[in-house]
Amino acid sequence: MSNSLQAGLDFNRAFKVTSEKTSDPHLRKILKEMLIDITQGSDIASAMENRKGAFPELMISMVRVGENSGHFPEVLRDLAEHFERNRSLKRELWAQLTMPILQMFAAIFIIAFMLLIIGLFAEPKRGESFDPLGFGLTGTEGAKMWLLFTLGPLFLGFIAYVVGTRALRGKKFIHSILMKLPVIKPCMQNFAIARFSWAFALTQQTGLSVLKCLDISLRATGNGVYIASIPQMQTDLKEGKLISEAMRNSRLYTEEYLQIVEVAEESGTVPEQLQRVSPQLQDEARRSLQVMTAVFSWF
């Protein structure tokens, strides 16, 4: 849509072209509903807000700023870059995790198949069945018990994560546990800081208050621990503390990152510095992801 507007198309036509180009039928329906609202006099940000949960708060806030400032195409381009980076990180995350996950499930089913075959063909000696695992599991019943005690906890853990992370309290609880684990913590921390840096740099250039920028940017991390730190950090800023001091009090940021923010505050170039280091932080997130998947693959 940014390209269409910069090419000289009027807004309604550019919006219609964008809605027709999207391959997602649900999104196409939402965009068509928004176009109706806009033609009836609604602004774009309000039309987005009326579709509860369809658009992230960062996007809505930035669109509102773009409308009011007259830099709507530029804001759309920056948002596209931001969400493309996030999508790229997610793709890399799943690409790195796919093989370890497949290997784990393959190992589980191979062992179950082995127990089944041994139970069918191995001859008992002295009235005792051959027990390769030493857990008393063999034959059909042994294979069933093995699958129950391996896949069962994995399935329940997955359901608990999906349901628990829907609410902020549950997301904070689950993410706080994960961030205590040695290998997982650096990965989650680097991903959260990379997302925060890009979002904060983006919002700081729009004229929003620092409190609003902080709120939007911390929510953009998608990490319950960072989102839960919003009230404490906002309170610190209201009391006159620097951003770096509020970050240090939260104990969620690395010392190296805090030093970068402190220097940027002294020179008055926080948005520029965070935008500059954001790609480096994403590289660190990728490296920590590779370490995590390597450890999982080894296990």
VMD Tcl script that draws the C-alpha trace (Angstrom):
set ca {
  {0.00 0.00 0.00}
  {2.90 2.34 0.73}
  {4.19 1.86 -2.83}
  {0.72 2.55 -4.28}
  {0.37 5.80 -2.32}
  {3.86 6.96 -3.24}
  {3.08 6.17 -6.89}
  {0.26 8.72 -6.77}
  {-2.87 6.58 -6.32}
  {-5.61 8.11 -4.18}
  {-6.13 6.46 -0.80}
  {-9.41 4.62 -1.51}
  {-8.07 3.14 -4.73}
  {-4.77 2.13 -3.09}
  {-6.66 0.52 -0.20}
  {-8.93 -1.38 -2.59}
  {-5.96 -2.63 -4.62}
  {-4.24 -3.80 -1.43}
  {-7.32 -5.67 -0.21}
  {-7.69 -7.45 -3.56}
  {-4.00 -8.43 -3.69}
  {-3.91 -10.18 -0.31}
  {-4.10 -13.97 -0.43}
  {-5.60 -14.31 3.08}
  {-9.43 -14.44 2.77}
  {-9.92 -13.42 6.41}
  {-7.67 -10.36 6.01}
  {-9.35 -9.50 2.70}
  {-12.73 -9.48 4.47}
  {-11.38 -7.23 7.25}
  {-9.86 -4.77 4.75}
  {-13.11 -4.56 2.79}
  {-15.02 -3.82 6.01}
  {-12.45 -1.16 6.88}
  {-12.82 0.44 3.45}
  {-16.56 0.80 4.07}
  {-15.87 2.54 7.40}
  {-13.29 4.83 5.81}
  {-15.57 5.86 2.94}
  {-18.18 6.73 5.57}
  {-15.78 9.17 7.24}
  {-13.82 7.07 9.72}
  {-10.06 7.49 10.00}
  {-7.87 4.46 9.30}
  {-6.66 3.92 12.87}
  {-10.23 3.93 14.22}
  {-11.30 1.48 11.52}
  {-8.45 -0.80 12.60}
  {-9.37 -0.48 16.28}
  {-12.96 -1.51 15.51}
  {-11.62 -4.90 14.34}
  {-10.76 -6.18 17.82}
  {-7.58 -8.24 17.86}
  {-7.03 -8.02 14.10}
  {-4.14 -5.55 14.28}
  {-1.36 -5.14 16.88}
  {-1.34 -1.99 19.01}
  {1.99 -0.92 17.54}
  {0.49 -0.81 14.05}
  {-2.63 1.08 15.13}
  {-0.63 3.70 17.04}
  {1.83 4.20 14.20}
  {-0.94 4.49 11.62}
  {-2.64 7.16 13.74}
  {0.62 9.09 13.97}
  {1.15 8.74 10.21}
  {-2.33 10.08 9.47}
  {-1.89 13.08 11.77}
  {1.62 13.93 10.62}
  {1.02 13.56 6.89}
  {3.73 10.90 6.57}
  {1.40 7.93 6.15}
  {3.29 6.20 3.27}
  {6.61 6.47 5.13}
  {5.06 5.06 8.33}
  {3.59 2.14 6.38}
  {6.99 1.40 4.88}
  {8.64 1.41 8.33}
  {5.91 -0.85 9.71}
  {6.34 -3.24 6.79}
  {10.07 -3.48 7.53}
  {9.40 -4.05 11.24}
  {6.89 -6.86 10.75}
  {8.97 -8.41 7.97}
  {11.90 -8.59 10.39}
  {9.71 -10.21 13.02}
  {8.37 -12.71 10.50}
  {11.91 -13.48 9.36}
  {12.97 -14.18 12.95}
  {9.97 -16.47 13.46}
  {10.75 -18.35 10.25}
  {14.32 -18.85 11.37}
  {13.13 -19.98 14.79}
  {10.91 -22.70 13.34}
  {13.48 -23.64 10.71}
  {16.03 -24.22 13.47}
  {13.60 -26.10 15.73}
  {11.97 -28.31 13.10}
  {14.79 -30.86 12.84}
  {15.30 -31.38 16.62}
  {11.53 -31.76 17.06}
  {11.32 -34.30 14.23}
  {14.30 -36.20 15.64}
  {12.68 -36.32 19.08}
  {9.39 -37.70 17.75}
  {11.24 -40.14 15.49}
  {13.18 -41.46 18.50}
  {9.98 -41.85 20.53}
  {8.20 -43.85 17.82}
  {11.29 -45.94 16.98}
  {11.55 -47.01 20.62}
  {7.81 -47.78 20.70}
  {8.17 -49.89 17.54}
  {11.21 -51.66 19.02}
  {9.26 -52.53 22.19}
  {6.40 -53.87 20.07}
  {8.67 -56.03 17.89}
  {10.63 -57.40 20.85}
  {7.41 -58.30 22.62}
  {6.14 -60.16 19.57}
  {9.26 -62.10 18.61}
  {11.68 -62.28 21.54}
  {11.39 -65.51 23.51}
  {11.12 -65.12 27.30}
  {14.02 -66.58 29.29}
  {13.28 -68.24 32.64}
  {9.76 -66.86 32.51}
  {10.92 -63.25 32.17}
  {10.38 -61.05 29.11}
  {13.32 -59.22 27.57}
  {13.29 -55.63 28.93}
  {15.62 -53.40 26.85}
  {14.80 -50.16 28.71}
  {14.84 -51.60 32.20}
  {11.43 -50.09 32.99}
  {9.38 -53.25 32.63}
  {8.08 -52.14 29.24}
  {7.76 -54.68 26.46}
  {5.27 -55.82 23.86}
  {2.08 -54.02 22.87}
  {1.29 -52.82 26.39}
  {4.85 -51.63 26.87}
  {4.72 -49.63 23.62}
  {1.41 -48.06 24.67}
  {2.78 -47.09 28.08}
  {5.93 -45.66 26.51}
  {3.89 -43.47 24.14}
  {1.58 -42.42 26.97}
  {4.41 -41.32 29.27}
  {6.40 -39.54 26.54}
  {3.80 -37.99 24.23}
  {1.33 -37.35 27.07}
  {3.46 -34.77 28.94}
  {4.49 -33.14 25.65}
  {0.87 -32.78 24.55}
  {-0.25 -31.48 27.95}
  {2.68 -29.06 28.05}
  {1.81 -27.72 24.60}
  {-1.86 -27.23 25.55}
  {-0.85 -25.55 28.83}
  {1.47 -23.17 26.95}
  {-1.13 -22.23 24.32}
  {-3.91 -21.70 26.86}
  {-1.68 -20.11 29.50}
  {-0.09 -17.52 27.21}
  {-3.45 -16.13 26.11}
  {-3.64 -14.08 29.32}
  {-0.84 -11.75 30.44}
  {-0.60 -13.35 33.88}
  {-0.19 -16.82 32.39}
  {2.22 -15.56 29.75}
  {4.36 -13.89 32.41}
  {4.36 -17.04 34.56}
  {5.34 -19.39 31.72}
  {7.91 -17.05 30.18}
  {9.48 -16.33 33.58}
  {10.00 -20.08 34.07}
  {11.51 -20.48 30.59}
  {13.81 -17.50 31.15}
  {15.32 -19.23 34.17}
  {16.62 -22.07 32.00}
  {20.30 -21.59 31.03}
  {20.04 -22.31 27.30}
  {16.59 -20.83 26.66}
  {17.07 -17.56 28.57}
  {19.68 -15.98 26.22}
  {17.57 -16.84 23.19}
  {14.34 -15.37 24.59}
  {16.16 -12.33 25.97}
  {17.91 -11.54 22.68}
  {14.70 -11.92 20.69}
  {12.81 -9.65 23.10}
  {15.50 -6.96 23.15}
  {15.83 -7.01 19.35}
  {12.07 -6.54 18.90}
  {11.94 -3.86 21.60}
  {14.82 -1.89 20.04}
  {13.29 -1.76 16.58}
  {9.82 -0.85 17.90}
  {11.16 1.80 20.30}
  {13.30 3.38 17.58}
  {10.26 3.44 15.30}
  {7.85 4.96 17.82}
  {10.36 7.52 19.15}
  {10.53 9.12 15.70}
  {6.78 9.77 15.61}
  {6.39 12.32 18.40}
  {4.59 9.98 20.81}
  {5.33 10.43 24.51}
  {8.13 8.27 25.87}
  {5.64 6.51 28.18}
  {3.45 5.54 25.23}
  {6.50 4.50 23.18}
  {7.68 2.31 26.03}
  {4.26 0.69 26.43}
  {3.89 -0.08 22.72}
  {7.48 -1.30 22.30}
  {7.45 -3.63 25.31}
  {4.18 -5.16 24.11}
  {5.79 -5.65 20.69}
  {8.31 -8.06 22.27}
  {5.59 -10.68 22.74}
  {7.37 -11.71 25.95}
  {5.17 -11.80 29.06}
  {8.04 -10.90 31.40}
  {8.88 -7.75 29.44}
  {5.23 -6.77 29.06}
  {4.69 -7.18 32.81}
  {7.56 -4.72 33.44}
  {5.64 -1.83 31.82}
  {4.09 -0.39 35.04}
  {7.39 -0.43 36.94}
  {9.36 1.18 34.09}
  {6.70 3.83 33.50}
  {6.69 4.65 37.22}
  {10.48 5.10 37.13}
  {10.21 7.47 34.17}
  {7.45 9.49 35.87}
  {9.76 9.88 38.87}
  {12.36 11.47 36.60}
  {14.66 8.52 36.05}
  {16.37 7.93 32.73}
  {15.28 5.16 30.37}
  {18.52 3.29 31.03}
  {17.89 3.49 34.79}
  {14.36 2.12 34.38}
  {15.77 -0.70 32.24}
  {18.46 -1.48 34.79}
  {15.87 -1.65 37.59}
  {13.85 -4.18 35.58}
  {16.88 -6.53 35.38}
  {15.78 -7.70 31.96}
  {18.52 -6.18 29.80}
  {22.15 -7.10 29.27}
  {24.89 -4.81 30.60}
  {26.18 -4.21 27.08}
  {22.73 -3.05 25.94}
  {22.35 -0.77 28.97}
  {25.69 0.87 28.15}
  {24.51 1.54 24.59}
  {21.29 3.16 25.85}
  {23.16 5.24 28.44}
  {25.55 6.65 25.82}
  {22.63 7.32 23.45}
  {20.76 9.22 26.18}
  {23.79 11.40 26.87}
  {24.03 12.33 23.19}
  {20.26 12.54 22.64}
  {20.31 9.92 19.90}
  {18.34 7.03 21.43}
  {16.14 6.31 18.35}
  {19.09 6.47 15.96}
  {21.31 4.25 18.12}
  {18.62 1.63 18.69}
  {17.81 1.55 14.99}
  {21.52 1.13 14.26}
  {22.07 -1.73 16.74}
  {18.78 -3.49 15.98}
  {20.25 -5.61 13.12}
  {23.19 -6.57 15.37}
  {20.78 -7.61 18.11}
  {18.86 -9.73 15.63}
  {22.12 -11.43 14.63}
  {22.77 -12.17 18.31}
  {19.26 -13.59 18.59}
  {19.95 -15.86 15.61}
  {23.23 -17.06 17.12}
  {21.61 -17.79 20.49}
  {18.87 -19.68 18.63}
  {21.50 -21.79 16.87}
  {23.14 -22.58 20.22}
  {19.79 -23.57 21.72}
  {18.85 -25.86 18.83}
  {22.33 -27.41 18.85}
  {21.93 -28.27 22.53}
  {18.45 -29.72 21.93}
  {19.77 -31.76 18.99}
  {22.54 -33.16 21.18}
  {20.01 -34.32 23.79}
}
mol new
graphics top color blue
foreach p $ca { graphics top sphere $p radius 0.5 }
foreach p [lrange $ca 0 end-1] q [lrange $ca 1 end] { graphics top cylinder $p $q radius 0.2 }
display resetview
